[in-house]
């Protein structure tokens, strides 16, 4: 495209130069005694040539930029697609304990990082309660201790069970009764930016 623009510009210059020389040759004597408006004709030709040249150059530049912009956009979409394929989390075997409104409940599941890079669960929310936390239960000097966790790291290909006596999602003071057979939703937020919406059933799991 650039070569075509340059060729057209060169041809336009030759036409202008030929027209100007021809005009100057045919009117060499008369120009000396002509009016000011007549003597400005070569100047008008020059301004016309400059205007067309500038328009042509701007048009060519715009056409050259478009392929670069398209390539950049394609590259960005490719990078985004690759990132999505690297981060891939699966949730399975999810369930929640039945409870009464205002009482404690907990949700359990197995989280599987099937992607090729590490990730971390950093936050959880639910329609069952405004206060939902990531907790870890463990034994300390013969006493079961439960602590809130800021995050849970999951390595590539790693599976982490959220189960009684270990990691779990604490549902604090649910707004309604959670009866067996009911369903609640969990939103799991990850460090990578991934968000998983999971609907889980209330009730004891079938083993």
N, C-alpha and C positions, 0 to 999 in steps of 0.2 A: 504493500500500500504506500509506503514512503517513497519507493522508487517511482511509482506512478505519479504521485504528487509533484516530485521534483521535475519529472519529465514534462508535465503539464505546465508547471511554472516556467521552465526554460522556454517552452514553445510560446507561452504568453508574452515573455520578454522579447522574443524575436519579432513577434507581431507588432508589439508596441514600438520597438526600435525601427522597424521598417516603416511603420506609419508615420513616425515622427520625422524620419529622414526624408521621406517622400513629401510630407507636408512642408518641411523646411525648404526643400529644393524647388518645389512648385511656387512657393510664395516668398522667395527670398527677397525680391525687390519690393513687393507690395507690403511686406511686413514693416518696412522702414517708414511707410506713410499711413499705415492702417490705424484704426482706433484702438484704444486700450482693450476693449472686449475681444477684438480679433486677435490681438497679440497674446491673450491669455489662453488661447486654444491649446498650445503645447502643454501649458501648466495643468489644464484640465485633464488632458490625456495622461499626464504623469500621475496625478492624484487618483484617477480611475484605475490605473495600473497598480498603484500601491494598495488601494482598497481591496481589489480583487485578490491580490497576492496575500494580504493579511487574512482575508476570509478563507482562502484555500489552505493556508498554513494551519489555522485554528481547526478547520475541519479535519485535516489529516492527523493532527495531534490527538483529537478526540477519538478518532477511529483506531489510533495506535494504542490508546490507553485502555480501551474496552477489553481486548484479549487479556491484558495483564490483570485487570480487575476480576475477570471471570476465572482466571487461574488462581488468584488469591482466594476467592470465595470457594472454589473447588477444594483447595488445600485445607481451608478452615473446616469445611464439612467432613473431609477425610480424617483430619485430626480428631474431630468430635466423635466420629463413628468409631475410631480406634479406641478412644478413651472409654466409650460406652461398652465396648467388647472386653476391655481389661477389667472394669468394675462390674461384677455380676454376683449378686447376693440372692440366695434362695432361702425361704422360710418354710418349714414343714412341721407337721405334728403339733400344731398350735391348739391350746385350750386354756380355759380360765376357771378358777375355783368359784363355785356358787357362794353367794353371800347376801346379806341384807343391806339395804341402803344405809350409808354412813359407816359401815364396817369395812374391814380390810379384805382385799382379795389379791390374787396374784395370777399372772399369765405366764404360760410356759410354752416353749417351742424349741426347735433345733435350728440354729442359724448356720448356713453353709456358704462359705466364700468360694464360689466356683470360678471366680475370675483369676487373673494372673498377677494381681498386685494386692498388697495388704489394704485393709480398710478398717474402719472403726465405727461401731454403733455409738452415737453421741447423745441421742435424745429420743424419747418416746412420748407420744400423746395418744389420747383415746377419747371417744365420745362418751365413755362410761364415767369419767371423772376428770376434773380440772387438774388434779395432782397425780401425775404418773411418774414413777422414778425407776431407774435401773438399780437393782440391789444385788448383793452377793451375801449368801449365808455360808458360814464356815465354823468349824469347831476351834475354840481357843481355851486351852486348859480345861477341857471337858465341858465347856459351856458353848452352846450354839449362839453365835454372834451374827448380826445382820447389819451390813453397812451399805450406804448409798454409794454408787460408783459413777464417776464423771464420764466414763466411756468404757467400752469393751473392745479391745483390739482383736481383729480376726485376720490371721495370716492367709496368704493365697492357698487355696485348696483345703483350708482348715474347717472343721465342724465344731461348733461349741453348743453343748446342750444347755438350755435354760430349764432347770428342773428343781424340784424341792431339794433343799440342802445345798444349792449352788447358786448360779446366776438365775435371776428371775425378774419379772416386771411387776413392781408393786403398784397396785391400783388402790389409792388411798381415798377412803370415804366416797364410794360411788354414789351418784345422785339417785339411782333407782336400784331396786332389788335385782340381783343377778341370779336368775333361777336356771336350773338345768334345762337345756334346750334353747335358751336365749342365745343371741349372737351380739357381739360387740366388735368395734373396729379398733385396730391399732395402727398408728402411723409411726414407722421406724425411720429415723433420720441418721444418715451416715456422713462421715467426714468427707467422702468423695463428692457429696452433694446429692447422692441418690436418696430417694424417698420411696419406701415400700408401704403400700396400703394393704393391710391384712385384715380379713374378717375371720374372727375365731369364735368357736362355739363354747358356751359355758357348760361345764359338766366334767365328770371324771373321764379321762381318756380310756378307750378300749385297748387293752394291752394284748 
